[in-house]
Amino acid sequence: MELTAIVLVITSALLHAGWNILGKSNQSSGTAFFLASGLVAAILLTPYLGWYLVTVGIENLPGVFWQLLLLSGICQIIYLLGLGIAYKQADIGVIYPMARAMPVLMVGLGTVLIGYELSSNQWLGFMLITIGCLIVPLTSFIELKIKAYLNVGVLWAFIAAVGTTGYSIIDKEALTLLDTLSSSTVTSKHASIFYLGMQFWAIVIPLSLWLIVTKQNQEFRNAWMIRKNATIAGIMMGATYGLVLFAMTMTENVSLIVALRQVSIIFGVLMGIYFLNEKWHVTRGVGVILIALGLIVSL
């Protein structure tokens, strides 16, 4: 990976851990929080979307791009709702590592299936990251048993991980399509920002329709009540994934991006202890070390 891409992803990871702290501390439902924060990001980016579509020409965007965008939005909703529900069940120090680490192997396998290659060192690094994340949630090594992970919070973290796996692979393919439209006026950087804005609308619109159809109108009122925190989180979410999308344009295999993003687990655990008064255990220290080693080996 290019050094610039590495710096972008690490910066993104710090922001990602930050808005997850806001999500955990928010007292409203996960649905309302992500609806409000997603809408803020979508609205802020809308003027840019207009410029891009006029410059490139909406008719030049292939039909498969819109299909990928819709699928990515659905995967994002699965991730956000899964994460929001999981946070209601357990500590961020438990849920955050699980939701962030499981996609490492999932995306690695997915990219291999669609034709990319991974070295033995990269697979070893991915394994270390995953093992580290299985240890981080424990309070003692005695708890290193299958039943320690058989709870509702981890189940929803797994669902969130499935969503992450889906949108990570899809987004890379969508950006590859947009790259064919690059010119001296519209570069891959412009395309990544455009895709970011479109993705937020792909999250907000289906989520809003689902709330209307299921008559959960209270969620709209809840979203308005938490608009201040949601605005901060929405800006952080936009910056977070915008940096990742830009890094994707510099890296051929998206699984390396997904692996490096797991440095956010270290940030998340430390922030959970500092801001939310969550406990520190030796197991969390060992897990963090394994994650760090995994990142070094895989890169």
N, C-alpha and C positions, 0 to 999 in steps of 0.2 A: 504493500500500500504506500501511496505517496505521503510524505510528511504532512502536507497540507490537509489531506483527508483525515489523517490521524488526529490532528489538532481540532479539526471541525467536529469530529465525532466525540472526542473527550469533552469539549465545551458543551456539546449537545447533551451529553450524559449528565453533566452537572445541573443543567437547566431541567432535565427530565426528572431527576431526583427531587428538585425543588418544587415542581408543580405537583408531584405525587404527595409531598408533605402537605400541600394545600388541600389536595383531594382527601387525604386521610383526616385532616383537622376539620374539614367542612362537615357541618352537622345536618345538612340536607341530604336528600337521596343522591346516589351516584348518577342517576339518570338526569336529574335537574342540573347538577354540577357540570356534567359533560355537555349537556345541551346548551347551557349558558356560555361556557367557555369556548365551545366550538363555534357558536354563533358569533361571538365577538371576533374571533380570528377570521371567520369567513367574511364578515362585513368589512373589516379593516383591509382585507386583500382584494375586495371586489373591484375597486378602481383599476388595480393592476391587471386583473383578469380581462377587463374590457380592453385595455391597451394591447394586451398580448393577442387577443382574438382578432382585433382589428388589424394588427400588424401582420400576423401570420395568415389570417383568413380562416374563419371557422369551417369553411367548406374543405379546407386542406387537411383537417384532422380526420384520420381514418376511423371508420366505424368501430373497429376493434378497440380503439383507444377508449371510447365511451363505455364499452363493455368492461374493460379492465378497471376503469374509474369506478363504475358501479360496484363491481366485486370488491375492490379495495375499500370502498366506503362501508360495505356490509361487514368486512373483516375488522375494520376499525371500530365499528359499533360493538361487535362481539368482544373485542379487546377492552374497550372502555367500560362497557356495562359489566363484564366479567370482573374487571379490576375493582370497579366501584362496589360491587356486592361482596367481593372477597375482603375488602378493607373493613367491612362491617363485621366480619367474622373473626379476624385475627390481627396481630400487630403488623405494621408495615415492614418490620424486620423479618417477618415470616413470609408474608405475601409477596412483597416486592422482589426479593431474590428469586422466588419460584417462578413468578410470572415473566421475569426478564431472562432467566437462564434456560428454561425449557426450550424456547425457540432456537437456541444455538444449534443443538443437534438436529432439530426438526428442519430448520432452514438449510443446514448443511446437507442433509439427506435430500431435501427438495431440489436444491440447486444441482446436485449430482444427477438426479433423475432427469433434469431438463438439459443436461449436457455439459455442465461445468466440471472442473476437476479440483480435488483437494489433496494436499500432500499428507503424508503420515504424521508430520509434525502438527499440522493444522487439526487433524482429527484428535491427536493426543491433547492439544490445547483445549479443544472443545470439550473433551471428556473431563479434564481437570476443572474447567469452569462449571460444568454440570454437577460434578461431585461436590465442589465447594458450595454450590447453592443448595444442595441437599443437606449439608451440614449447618449452614448459617442459621436456619430456623430453630435448631435444637438448643436446649438449655444445658444438655449433658450428652456425652457420647453414649451413655447407657440407653438413651432414647433413640439410637440409630436403628430403628426397626420399622418395618413396613407400616405398622399401625400408627406410627407417629405422623404419617402423611395421609392417613385415611380420615380426613375431616372435610367439612363443607367449604372452609376457606381455601384449602389447597385445591379442591375440585374446581372452584371458580377461578383460581389462579391458572389452572390447566386450560380452562376454557379461554381465558384471556390470552394464554400462550398460543393457542391454536389460531386466534385472530391475528396475533403478531406475525406468526409464520406466514399466514396467507397474504397479508398486505405487504410484507417485506419482499416476497418473491414477485408479487404482482406489480408493485411500484417500480421495481427495477426494469421490468419488461415494458411498462408504460413509458418510462423515461427514455428507454432505448428507441421507442417509436417516435417520441417527440424530438429526439436528437436528429432524426432524418430531416426535420424542418429547420435545423439551425442555419443561420446565415451570419453575415457581418453585423446585422441589426439585432437579430434574436439568437443568443447563444444558449448553451446548455444551462448556464446559470439562470437565465431568464426562464427557461423551460421548467427548471426545478421549482422556482417560486410560483409560476403559474399552476403547476401541478399541485403544489401545496394548498393554494387557495381553492382549487376545484375539489380537492379531497375533503376539505372542511365542509363545503356545501354538500358533498356526497355523504357526509355523516349527518349533518343537521337536518336535511330535507327528509330522508327516510325515517330518521328517529322521530321527527315531529309528526309525520303522517301516522306512524305506529302509535304514538301517544293519543292522537285524535281518534283513530279507529278503535282503540281499546278504551277510550273515554277516560284517560288519565289526565284530565285538564289541570288538576292540582299541580302537576309537575311544571307546567308553564309558570304558574304563580310562584312556585318554589324557586324556579330559575331566576325570576325577576328579583326575588328577595335577596339572593346571594350574588347579585350582579357585580358588586365591587370586587370580591375575591375571584369571581369567575373571569372578570376582565384581566386581572393580573395573570391568572392561570392560562387564559386563552392566548395572551401575548407570549407567555413562556412556552406553551405548547407549539405555537406557530414557529417560534425561533428554534425550538428543539428539533422538530422534524424537518424544518427547512434546511438546517445545517446537515442533517443526515441525507436528505435528498441530493443536496449539492455534492456531498462526499460520494454518493452513489455514482454520479457522473464521472468520477475520477477512478473508480474501482470496477473491475470487470465482474468479480464474484461477490455478490451481495452478502454471502454468508460471513465474509471477513468483517463487513460493516456491523452485522448483527452481533458477532462475537465481541468486537471492540466496544460496542454500546454497553456491554455488561459491566464496564467500570462504574456505571451508574449504580450498581448494586452496592458497591463500597460506599459511594456517596450517600445512598439511601439509608443504609444501616447507621452510619455516623449521624446523619441528620435526624433519624428517628430517635436516637439516644439523646441528642442535644436539644432538639426542639420539642419532642413529644414525651420525653422522660422514659423512653423504653429502655429495658435492661441490656447490659453488655454481659456476654458469657464467653468463656474460653472457646467454645465451639464456633461462635461467630468470628472470633479472631482467626482460627484455623481455616474456616471457610473463606474468609476474605483473602488470606494468603494464597490458598489454592486458586482462587479466581484470578488473582494478580499473576501467578505463575502461568496459568492457562493462557492469559492474554499475551504474555511475553513469548511463550512457545508458539502460539498460533500465528503471531505476526512476524 
